[in-house]
Amino acid sequence: MQVIGLCRFSYPAIGGFRLNQDTIEDQRRFLYAADRMAERFRLFETITLPGFRAQTDEAFELLLLTGTCLPTAFSDRLRDLTAQIKQIRIIERDPADHKRVMREVLNTARTNPDEPCIQFRHDDDDAVSVDFIESLRSALCENAGLVRQSESIAIDYNNGYVARCDKHRIQVAQVYRSLLGVGLGMFVQGGSKRTIFDRLHNRLARFMPVVSYPDVPMWLRMLHAFNDSDHARKDTCELLPLTPEQTEDLRTRFSIDPDTMKRTRVRDC
């Protein structure tokens, strides 16, 4: 079954984000500011890419959506970073309505729209575990009866880490969060044009069955000054220094090197 992910990399959409600006020109200035882009690239390179590079199931495609107006220096750097990851395909779009563009990009990527697929969404500052794709496929096998009778099903991995890195110190908390934008997948039946971006991720349970897996940490969410999510920017969970066990978890489950995280400190919330 085809597995398609969609990650927006500073795409200047109309709507779709909490930190929207008044005009597209304002949106571009905000998105492409030097300090913000430096941080996005640090997180993308050290947090996001390692887990996708090391997936135990390599049969997936990650669509990286950017604007046609992304400055050349940033566009070149993005291509250099992803050139060796065969599953990543960069897609450029002009600024347009967020929901319409997301639906168009995802549905166009389906090799056979009459066949079912798995979709997932991802932010460029978060990580998923190295067995994320494999787990999505397993979840459908485990819920075969529900799959047969449903147009779409959300697959929610609600166990993960939130983390902040500042002044050469990493602090984390293992938490349970339902229907975040990270660690969330969606089965879509053949012939359906539904996508994982049609509804707000935290409201998917209103429109389809949700299967939750709390077993092991499946994602890492970074807290920093440029979080678009209100919840991420205001998260009040208690962050503590990494334990040796958590350090090992980052390395084995997410292919993340904590020492590299420290060297590429992100701006504090």
N, C-alpha and C positions, 0 to 999 in steps of 0.2 A: 504494500500500500504506500502511495506517495506521501511523504512527510514534507511540509512546507512551513518554514518560519519566516516572519517578517520583522525586521528591525529598522526603525527610523533613525537615521544618523543626521541630526540637525536639518531635517526636512522642513521647509517653511510652509506648512499647511495653513489653510484657512479653517480655524477651529481645531478641535481635537486635543488641545493642550490647556492646562490651567493657566500657564504663564503666557497666554497669547498677548500680542502687541496690537496696537490700534490699526496699523497698516502693514502690508507686506514689506515695505521698506524698513519699518521699525522692527519687524520680525527678523529680517536679515541682519540688521545691525546688532540685535540682541544675540542671535544664534552664532554669528560669525565673529563676535568679539574675541580678541586674541587670548585673554585669560580664560574665557569659557572654553574655547576650542582646545587650548593646551590641556585643560582638565579632561575634556571628553576623550581626547586621544590617549592620555595616560590611563584612564579607566578602561577604555576599549582594548588597549594593547595588553594590559596586565591583569585585568579582571575578566573581561568578556571572551576574548579570543582563545585563551588556553583551553577552556572546557569544550568549546566547539572543535578545536583542533584535535582533541583527544577522545572524541565520542567513540564508545564501544560499538555502536551501530553507525556506520558511515553513510548509510543510504538516506540522506536527507538533503534539502536545499535551504539555505538561509539567504533570503532576499534582503539586501542592504539598500534601503531607500534613501536617496539624497536628492537635493534640489539641483536643477540644471544650472543654478546660479552659485553653487558651491565654488568658492575661490579655487583657482587652479592649484595653488600650493597645498591646500587641504585635500583636494581631489586626488592629487598625485600621491600624497602620503597615505591616504586611505587605500588606494590600489596597491601600493607597495606592501602595506601591512597584511593585506588579505590575499596577495598573489599566490601564496603557497597553500591556501586552504581551498580545495577544489569545490567544496560545498557552498561557498559564498559567491553570490552573483550580485554585482552592484547595478542598481536601477536608478536612473535619473528621471525626475518628473518636474514639470513646471509647477509653481505654487497653484494649488486648487483646493477644493473642498476636501477636508480630511477623510471623511467616511467614503466618499465616492472614489478617491484615489486608492485607499486601502482595499476596497472591494475589487476594483479593477486590477490592481497588481496581483492580488492573491488568486482571483479567478482566472486571470490570464496565465498564471504559472501552472495551473492544473494541466497535466499532460493529457488527461482524458476526463472531462467534466462528468461523464456518465459513470465513472468509477468513484468510490468513496476515497476520502483523503483525511489525513491528520494535519491540522494547522496549529501553530503556536506563535505567540507574540513575544518579543524580547526588547528590552531597553539596552542601549549601548553602554550602560554603566553597571550592569548586573552580570551575574554568572549563573549557569546551571551545571549540575553535576555531569560527570563524563558518561553516565549511563542514562541520561535524560531521554534520548531518542529511543533507546532500547526499552525503557520503562513505559513510554507512551504506547509502543506496539504491544507490549505485554498486557497493559491495562485493557486494551480492546479484546484481546483473547479471553481475559478473565471475566469480561462482561459481555460475552457474545450475545446473550439473550436480549440485553438492553440495546445493543448495537443493531440487532435485526429490526427492532420496532421503533427506532428513534431517528428523526431527521438529523439531529445533532446532539452531542453529549460533551459536557465539559469534563476534563480530567485535571483535577486540582491537587498538586503536591503542596500541602500546607505547612510543611516542616522545613525551616531554613534558618539562615543566619542573617542578621543585620550587622553592619560593620562600619566603623569610622577609622580613618587613618590620619593621624596628625602628629607632627613633630617627632617622627620616627617611632611612633607608638601605634599599634593596632589594637582596637577595642572591639569586642563582638558580643552578641547575645544570640543564643539559639531561641527561636520563637516559633509560634504557630500562627499563621496568618492565612485566612481563606480568600481565595479568588483574587490574588495579587496579579499584576501584569507579568510577573516572572514565575516560572515553574507552573505555567498554566497551558494546557493543550485543549484541543477541541476536535472531536470526530465530526465530519460532515459527510452525509450520505450522498451517493452518486445522484446526479441530477439536481441537487440543491445548490443554490448560489449563496448560501449563508457563509459568512466569514467570522473569524474570531474578533474582528474589529467592528462588527455591526452594532454591538451593544457595549456599554461600559463593562469592563471586566468584573467589577465587584457586584454587578447585577445579573450576571449570567444565570444564576439559579432561578430567576423569575421566568426564564424563557426556555429552559431545557434541564434535563436531569444532570446532576453533578456527582461525579464519583471522586471521593477524596482519599488520598494516601498520606497518612501521617507518620509512616514508619521511620524514615531516615531523612536527614537534611538533603534537599534537592536543589537549593538555590542559595545564592548570597546576594544581598541587596546593600549597596553602598549608600551611606548617608553623607551628604555634602551640601554645599551652598547652592548648587544649581539643580537640586531635585525638583522635578515638575510636580510630583505628587504632594498634595497637602499632608497626607499621612506620613510620607517619608521625611518631609521637612520638620514635622512636629512629633516624630516618634519619641516617646518618653520611656522606652524600655531601658533597663539598666545595662549599660555597656561595660564590660570588664576586660582586662588584658587577656590576650590569647593564652589558653592553657596548652601544655604539650600535646594533649589529645586533639584539641581543636586545630593546632598547627598541622598535625599530621592529616587531619580531615581535609583541610584546605589543599594540601598537596595531593592526596590520593583521590578524593572525591571530586575536586574541582580543577586539579592540575595547576593550582595557583601557588606561586612561591611567595611566602610572606616577606622574605627579605627584599624581593623586588617591589612589593607593595610599599614597604617603608621608604625605599629610595625614590619612589614616585608619589610622594605625599600629595593628597588632594586638599583643596581649600576647605577650611572648617565650615560647619553650618553656622 
